[in-house]
Amino acid sequence: MNRRQLLASLAAGSLSLQAKKLKKIGCQLYTLRSVIDANPKAIFDQLDGAGYDEVEAVRGNLPKIWDALKASKLKPVSLHIDTRLFTVEQDKLGAALDDAKAKGFKYVVCPYIAPADRGGVDMIKKLADTLNKAGAKCKAAGTQLCYHNHAFEFEPVKGGKGNLLDVLMESTDPALVGLEFDIMWAAVGGTDPIEVLKKYKGRIPLMHVKDLAANITVRYNEKVPKEAFKEAGSGILELPKILRTAEANGTKHFFVEQDQTPGDPMASLKQSIAYLKKLEL
C-alpha cells in the first residue's frame, strides 16, 4: 500500500467512525391496529426484537395494551388523544392529560381534523386558538402538546403567502404547541419536508417516518391509494437528508408509521427499521 492509498484508507476509516445514525427509533402503534389488541405482549416482544426503542400509542386502545407495554422494554413517549378532547370536550382533557402524565408520556398529540371540520384560514385560526388553550393545559399538566399534520394543511392560502400550516404555526404559541411532522403527507401536499424542518426549527420535536410511492399526484386530502404508503427506504423520499435535517433542527423522536401495508404490518415495520438501523446520516 503506497502513501496515498494509506491516507485514503485512514480517511475512510475516520469517516466510518464519525458516521451518524439515529440513536433511538420509535413505532407508532396505529400501524399495528389490526393485530395488537389480540396479543399485545407478543407484539411488543417483536418490536423490541426488531430494534425499536420507543412507542407512540393511541388513547383509544391504551387500556387493552397498557399492562403489556408497561412490562416491555419499550418506552412510552407520545400519545395520540381523540381530537374532540382538544376541540369540543376540553372539560374532559384534564383527566386524560393526568392519565397520560401518570403513565410516563411526555407528549400528547392532536392527531386529525376530520374533512367535515376543515376549512380555510378562519378555520385554521380558530383551531390555533383552541390548541393554544389546550397547550396551556398540557404544560400545566407536565406534558407537551403537538399537532399532527396530514395533507390538507399544505393547501396554499388564497390571496396570501404560504399555506394553511404556516397560518397554524404562526397563530400558535411556540411555548405551548409543537408539530408532529408527517413527512409523507407533506410530500403528498406538494411540500418539501426539508423546507418545513428548516422553517420551523425547534418546533418539531416529533416526526412520523414513512415513505411515499412514485407517481402520487399532489392533493390536499388523504385520498391516496393504499399502495401510496411505502416502507422506509423503498419510496421516493430522500430519507437520509430529511432525517439529517430533522436532527439538526431539533427533532427528538422518530416514529415509524405506515398507515396501510401490503400484508402483515409487523413485516413492514421490520423492513423499515432494518433500513433505518443501517442508514448513515
C-alpha positions as CSV (number, residue, x, y, z in Angstrom):
1,M,0.0,0.0,0.0
2,N,1.5,3.4,-1.0
3,R,1.2,6.6,1.0
4,R,-1.8,7.9,-1.0
5,Q,-3.7,4.6,-0.5
6,L,-2.8,4.6,3.2
7,L,-4.1,8.1,3.7
8,A,-7.3,7.3,1.8
9,S,-7.8,4.2,3.9
10,L,-7.3,6.2,7.1
11,A,-9.7,8.9,5.9
12,A,-12.3,6.3,5.1
13,G,-11.9,4.7,8.5
14,S,-12.3,8.1,10.2
15,L,-15.5,8.8,8.2
16,S,-16.8,5.4,9.2
17,L,-16.2,6.1,12.9
18,Q,-17.9,9.5,12.5
19,A,-20.9,8.2,10.6
20,K,-24.1,9.3,12.5
21,K,-27.2,7.1,12.9
22,L,-30.5,7.6,14.6
23,K,-29.9,6.9,18.3
24,K,-33.4,5.8,19.0
25,I,-36.2,4.7,16.7
26,G,-39.9,4.5,17.7
27,C,-43.0,3.0,16.4
28,Q,-46.5,4.5,16.0
29,L,-48.7,1.7,17.2
30,Y,-51.5,2.8,14.9
31,T,-49.7,0.8,12.2
32,L,-50.5,-2.4,14.2
33,R,-54.1,-1.6,15.0
34,S,-55.5,-4.7,13.2
35,V,-53.3,-7.1,15.3
36,I,-52.1,-5.6,18.5
37,D,-55.2,-6.0,20.8
38,A,-55.3,-9.7,20.4
39,N,-51.8,-10.3,21.9
40,P,-50.0,-7.1,22.8
41,K,-47.2,-8.8,24.7
42,A,-46.2,-10.8,21.6
43,I,-46.3,-7.5,19.5
44,F,-44.1,-5.7,21.9
45,D,-41.7,-8.6,22.1
46,Q,-41.4,-8.5,18.3
47,L,-40.9,-4.7,18.2
48,D,-38.2,-4.9,20.8
49,G,-36.5,-7.8,18.9
50,A,-36.6,-5.8,15.7
51,G,-34.7,-2.9,17.4
52,Y,-37.4,-0.4,18.3
53,D,-36.8,1.6,21.4
54,E,-39.9,3.8,21.9
55,V,-43.6,3.8,21.0
56,E,-46.3,6.3,20.3
57,A,-49.7,5.0,21.4
58,V,-53.3,5.8,20.6
59,R,-55.5,6.5,23.6
60,G,-58.5,4.6,22.2
61,N,-57.0,1.2,22.8
62,L,-54.5,2.1,25.5
63,P,-56.4,0.3,28.3
64,K,-56.2,-3.0,26.3
65,I,-52.4,-2.8,25.8
66,W,-51.1,-0.8,28.7
67,D,-50.1,-3.6,31.0
68,A,-48.1,-5.3,28.3
69,L,-46.5,-2.1,27.2
70,K,-45.6,-1.3,30.8
71,A,-44.0,-4.7,31.2
72,S,-42.0,-4.4,28.0
73,K,-38.6,-2.7,27.3
74,L,-40.2,-0.1,25.1
75,K,-40.5,3.4,26.3
76,P,-43.9,5.2,26.0
77,V,-43.1,8.7,24.7
78,S,-46.1,10.1,22.9
79,L,-49.9,9.6,23.0
80,H,-52.5,10.4,20.4
81,I,-55.7,11.7,22.0
82,D,-59.1,12.0,20.4
83,T,-59.4,15.3,18.7
84,R,-62.7,16.1,20.4
85,L,-60.9,16.5,23.7
86,F,-58.9,19.4,22.2
87,T,-61.8,21.0,20.3
88,V,-65.3,20.4,21.8
89,E,-64.8,18.4,25.0
90,Q,-62.0,20.3,26.7
91,D,-63.6,19.7,30.1
92,K,-62.5,16.1,29.7
93,L,-59.0,16.9,28.6
94,G,-57.6,17.4,32.1
95,A,-58.3,13.9,33.2
96,A,-56.8,12.5,30.0
97,L,-53.7,14.6,30.5
98,D,-53.3,13.5,34.1
99,D,-53.5,9.9,33.0
100,A,-51.0,10.4,30.2
101,K,-48.6,12.0,32.6
102,A,-49.0,9.3,35.2
103,K,-48.2,6.7,32.5
104,G,-45.0,8.5,31.6
105,F,-46.0,10.0,28.2
106,K,-44.1,13.2,27.6
107,Y,-46.0,14.3,24.6
108,V,-49.7,14.3,23.7
109,V,-50.9,14.8,20.1
110,C,-54.0,16.3,18.5
111,P,-54.0,13.7,15.6
112,Y,-56.5,14.6,13.0
113,I,-59.1,17.1,11.8
114,A,-62.0,15.4,10.0
115,P,-62.8,16.6,6.5
116,A,-66.2,17.9,7.6
117,D,-64.4,20.2,10.1
118,R,-61.8,21.6,7.7
119,G,-61.8,24.9,6.1
120,G,-59.6,27.9,5.1
121,V,-57.7,30.5,7.1
122,D,-60.6,31.3,9.5
123,M,-60.9,27.6,10.5
124,I,-57.2,27.3,11.0
125,K,-57.0,30.4,13.2
126,K,-59.9,29.1,15.3
127,L,-58.1,25.8,15.6
128,A,-54.9,27.6,16.6
129,D,-56.8,29.4,19.4
130,T,-58.1,26.1,20.6
131,L,-54.7,24.5,20.5
132,N,-53.1,27.4,22.4
133,K,-55.7,26.9,25.2
134,A,-55.2,23.1,25.2
135,G,-51.4,23.6,25.1
136,A,-51.6,25.7,28.3
137,K,-53.4,22.8,30.0
138,C,-50.8,20.3,28.7
139,K,-48.0,22.5,30.0
140,A,-49.6,22.8,33.4
141,A,-50.1,19.0,33.5
142,G,-46.4,18.4,32.7
143,T,-46.8,17.3,29.1
144,Q,-46.2,19.0,25.7
145,L,-48.9,19.3,23.0
146,C,-48.1,18.7,19.4
147,Y,-50.4,18.9,16.3
148,H,-50.1,16.1,13.7
149,N,-50.4,17.2,10.1
150,H,-51.9,15.4,7.1
151,A,-52.0,16.8,3.5
152,F,-54.8,19.4,3.7
153,E,-52.6,21.8,5.8
154,F,-50.3,22.4,2.8
155,E,-53.0,23.9,0.6
156,P,-51.8,27.4,-0.4
157,V,-53.6,30.3,1.2
158,K,-55.8,32.1,-1.4
159,G,-54.6,35.6,-2.0
160,G,-51.9,35.3,0.6
161,K,-48.5,33.8,1.3
162,G,-47.7,30.3,2.4
163,N,-50.1,27.6,3.2
164,L,-52.5,26.6,6.0
165,L,-49.8,25.0,8.1
166,D,-47.9,28.3,8.0
167,V,-51.1,30.0,9.4
168,L,-51.4,27.4,12.1
169,M,-47.7,27.7,13.1
170,E,-47.8,31.5,13.1
171,S,-51.0,31.6,15.1
172,T,-49.9,29.2,17.9
173,D,-47.6,29.9,20.8
174,P,-44.2,28.1,20.3
175,A,-44.1,27.5,24.0
176,L,-47.4,25.7,24.0
177,V,-47.9,24.0,20.7
178,G,-45.4,22.0,18.7
179,L,-45.7,20.0,15.4
180,E,-45.5,16.2,14.9
181,F,-44.4,16.3,11.4
182,D,-45.6,13.7,9.0
183,I,-43.2,13.9,6.1
184,M,-45.1,11.6,3.8
185,W,-48.3,13.7,4.0
186,A,-46.2,16.9,3.4
187,A,-44.9,15.4,0.2
188,V,-48.5,14.4,-0.9
189,G,-49.4,18.1,-0.3
190,G,-46.6,19.1,-2.7
191,T,-44.2,20.4,0.0
192,D,-40.6,19.6,0.5
193,P,-40.2,18.3,4.1
194,I,-36.7,19.8,4.2
195,E,-38.2,23.3,3.9
196,V,-40.6,22.7,6.7
197,L,-38.0,21.4,9.0
198,K,-35.7,24.4,8.4
199,K,-38.5,26.9,8.6
200,Y,-39.8,25.7,11.9
201,K,-36.6,24.8,13.6
202,G,-37.1,24.0,17.3
203,R,-40.8,23.5,16.9
204,I,-40.9,19.9,15.5
205,P,-40.0,17.6,18.4
206,L,-41.7,14.6,16.8
207,M,-41.7,13.0,13.3
208,H,-43.6,10.3,11.6
209,V,-41.2,8.4,9.3
210,K,-42.6,6.7,6.3
211,D,-42.0,6.7,2.6
212,L,-44.1,7.5,-0.5
213,A,-44.6,5.7,-3.7
214,A,-43.8,7.3,-7.0
215,N,-46.4,9.0,-9.2
216,I,-48.7,10.2,-6.5
217,T,-50.1,13.5,-7.7
218,V,-50.3,16.5,-5.3
219,R,-53.6,16.7,-3.4
220,Y,-54.8,18.3,-0.2
221,N,-56.6,15.4,1.2
222,E,-55.9,11.8,2.3
223,K,-57.5,10.2,-0.8
224,V,-54.5,8.2,-1.9
225,P,-54.3,4.5,-2.9
226,K,-53.3,2.0,-0.3
227,E,-50.1,1.4,-2.4
228,A,-49.0,5.0,-1.8
229,F,-47.7,4.1,1.7
230,K,-44.2,2.6,1.5
231,E,-41.7,1.1,3.9
232,A,-38.8,3.4,4.8
233,G,-36.2,3.4,2.1
234,S,-38.5,1.9,-0.6
235,G,-40.1,5.1,-1.8
236,I,-39.1,8.4,-3.3
237,L,-38.5,10.5,-0.2
238,E,-34.8,11.5,0.5
239,L,-34.9,10.0,4.0
240,P,-31.2,10.4,4.8
241,K,-31.3,14.1,4.0
242,I,-34.7,14.6,5.7
243,L,-33.6,12.8,8.9
244,R,-30.3,14.6,9.0
245,T,-32.0,17.9,8.6
246,A,-34.6,17.0,11.3
247,E,-31.9,16.1,13.9
248,A,-30.0,19.3,13.1
249,N,-33.2,21.4,13.6
250,G,-34.4,19.9,16.9
251,T,-36.5,16.8,16.2
252,K,-36.1,14.4,19.1
253,H,-38.3,11.4,18.4
254,F,-38.8,9.5,15.2
255,F,-41.8,7.1,15.0
256,V,-42.1,4.8,12.0
257,E,-45.7,4.7,10.8
258,Q,-47.3,3.1,7.8
259,D,-51.0,3.8,7.6
260,Q,-51.6,1.0,5.2
261,T,-49.4,-2.1,4.5
262,P,-49.4,-4.6,1.7
263,G,-49.6,-7.5,4.1
264,D,-48.5,-8.2,7.7
265,P,-48.0,-4.7,9.3
266,M,-45.2,-6.2,11.5
267,A,-43.3,-7.3,8.5
268,S,-43.5,-3.8,7.1
269,L,-42.3,-2.3,10.4
270,K,-39.4,-4.7,10.5
271,Q,-38.4,-3.8,6.9
272,S,-38.5,-0.1,7.8
273,I,-36.3,-0.4,10.9
274,A,-33.8,-2.7,9.2
275,Y,-33.3,0.1,6.7
276,L,-33.1,2.9,9.3
277,K,-30.7,0.9,11.5
278,K,-28.2,0.7,8.6
279,L,-28.8,4.3,7.5
280,E,-25.9,6.7,7.9
281,L,-27.0,10.4,8.2
